């Protein structure tokens, strides 16, 4: 049987547009929402 995972990323900050996507920190909303979505 195959397993399908749905992954939702948290909201990232665009304060520094020179950063690569994987290096962007989370913004306030991302920091607030990420723990609630972990493990769901």
ABEGO torsion letter per residue (X at the ends): XBBBBBBBBBBBBAABAABBAAABBBBAAAAAAAAAABGX
